Amino acid sequence: MDDLATRDLIRYSGRGAFSPDVIARAEGSSVFTEDGRELLDFTSGQMSAILGHSHPEIVATVREQTARLDHLYSGMLSRPVIDLARRLTETVPEPLDKAMFLTTGAESNEAALRMAKLVTGKHEIISFARSWHGMTQAAAHATYSAGRVGYGPATPGNFALPVPDAFHPDLVDAHGDLDWRRQLDLGFDLIDAQSVGSLAACIVEPILSSGGVVDLPVGYLAALRDKCHERGMLLILDEAQTGLCRTGSWYAFERDGVVPDILTLSKTLGAGLPLAAVLTSAEIEQQAHDRGFLFFTTHVNDPLPAAVGNTVLDVLSRDRLDLRAGELGERLTGGLRELAGEHPVIGDVRGRGLLVGLELTAGSDGGDVDKLGAAVTQRCTELGLHMNIVQLPGMGGTFRIAPPLTATEAEIDRGLAILDEALTHVTRTK
Ligand SMILES: Cc1ncc(COP(=O)(O)O)c(C=O)c1O
């Protein structure tokens, strides 16, 4: 890409740069550069395009819905919104019976946090120390993985909880394994010590994605819910990346048998188009309404993205993409584990379904893992595979691999072969 291409653009990725190619079009699991090269898109765009790019049924829905009813005054309702609320609440357990629709993940978390504060009458918010909940005010102040420095004071009463990361355990038991119960107890002891008695909510991802694809240990979510409820707090689950079949079940929280007080969805709900949702119980919705809950945005409950959401639900359930994500996930993680046998720089393979983390290690020579990750990313791009690297200091060797749920076996295998070649090239020339 020449300098002219970026001359007029504001850069917004922290210290990161734009990807090197200008993308002309996308289809299925691939994007195509202006100079005609195909890149396998193993990030599903920004972890969103679960049906691949330009899925024919989404294209048809956008065409038809734009022509019939595109956008409305925010207080007006339309059939796509009414249908999506009913259908989406049918995909989640009781008592999550109420939904509203927004545009981005940050916005859905902003709405959830406002609702939690209004309903509890409190203001303190807990989230993980490597969380990412978005760039708007309350979401950003509950985000610890990046972006805190240089923007003035954060909202008082935001607390960080240590991440139960089994690969980098900070508190260990007698066997050297992560002692997450002790870690959770200690985390809450510190929060209780700092709290001014106004704990409103805890917001977490069931699998921390930007934080390095860290799956919560089995039992953790239930223990966290109990900690919240003991304190009169609400538990908000942010399933921006994990919701809508990506992990092999419709929602990641299903594994734990834990139902959040508020659930937020985004990215995957619109399968690449801007659609987000907040779901909660009729009881919480009533309390919020009684207190005058206000979250009136230009695109709240807009018909066009809601119609897209209905089509996403059609395709996911008709094609059983929950099962497909599980099968393809096994193929992908199986292949990555085979690569780990051949490439000692692979330290860990983890994740669920088609949300997979691959962590490179610096190795015995103490090399720079951030540089290693960057070199592998670059070589993958040259060879035709787009992969995303975690942008945290010292974690630049962790890849987030999340192909569309509509990917073929051949595409998964092609991605694995390219990664193999890239790892061989980079470690040979290191
Ligand atoms: C878990 C999670 N929540 C919220 C967000 C923010 O979503 P958006 O960028 O659509 O505001 C992200 C984005 O990466 C995310 O990963």
PDBQT file of the ligand as one rigid body, heavy atoms in Angstrom, charges set to zero:
ROOT
HETATM    1  C1  LIG A 501     -15.972  -8.761  24.189  1.00  0.00    +0.000 C 
HETATM    2  C2  LIG A 501     -16.155  -7.464  23.484  1.00  0.00    +0.000 A 
HETATM    3  N1  LIG A 501     -17.062  -6.597  23.929  1.00  0.00    +0.000 NA
HETATM    4  C3  LIG A 501     -17.274  -5.415  23.329  1.00  0.00    +0.000 A 
HETATM    5  C4  LIG A 501     -16.551  -5.044  22.238  1.00  0.00    +0.000 A 
HETATM    6  C5  LIG A 501     -16.784  -3.709  21.601  1.00  0.00    +0.000 C 
HETATM    7  O1  LIG A 501     -17.519  -3.864  20.458  1.00  0.00    +0.000 OA
HETATM    8  P1  LIG A 501     -17.575  -2.657  19.394  1.00  0.00    +0.000 P 
HETATM    9  O2  LIG A 501     -16.211  -2.512  18.862  1.00  0.00    +0.000 OA
HETATM   10  O3  LIG A 501     -18.571  -3.161  18.390  1.00  0.00    +0.000 OA
HETATM   11  O4  LIG A 501     -18.060  -1.461  20.111  1.00  0.00    +0.000 OA
HETATM   12  C6  LIG A 501     -15.584  -5.907  21.716  1.00  0.00    +0.000 A 
HETATM   13  C7  LIG A 501     -14.803  -5.527  20.522  1.00  0.00    +0.000 C 
HETATM   14  O5  LIG A 501     -13.795  -6.058  20.203  1.00  0.00    +0.000 OA
HETATM   15  C8  LIG A 501     -15.379  -7.154  22.357  1.00  0.00    +0.000 A 
HETATM   16  O6  LIG A 501     -14.468  -8.006  21.918  1.00  0.00    +0.000 OA
ENDROOT
TORSDOF 0
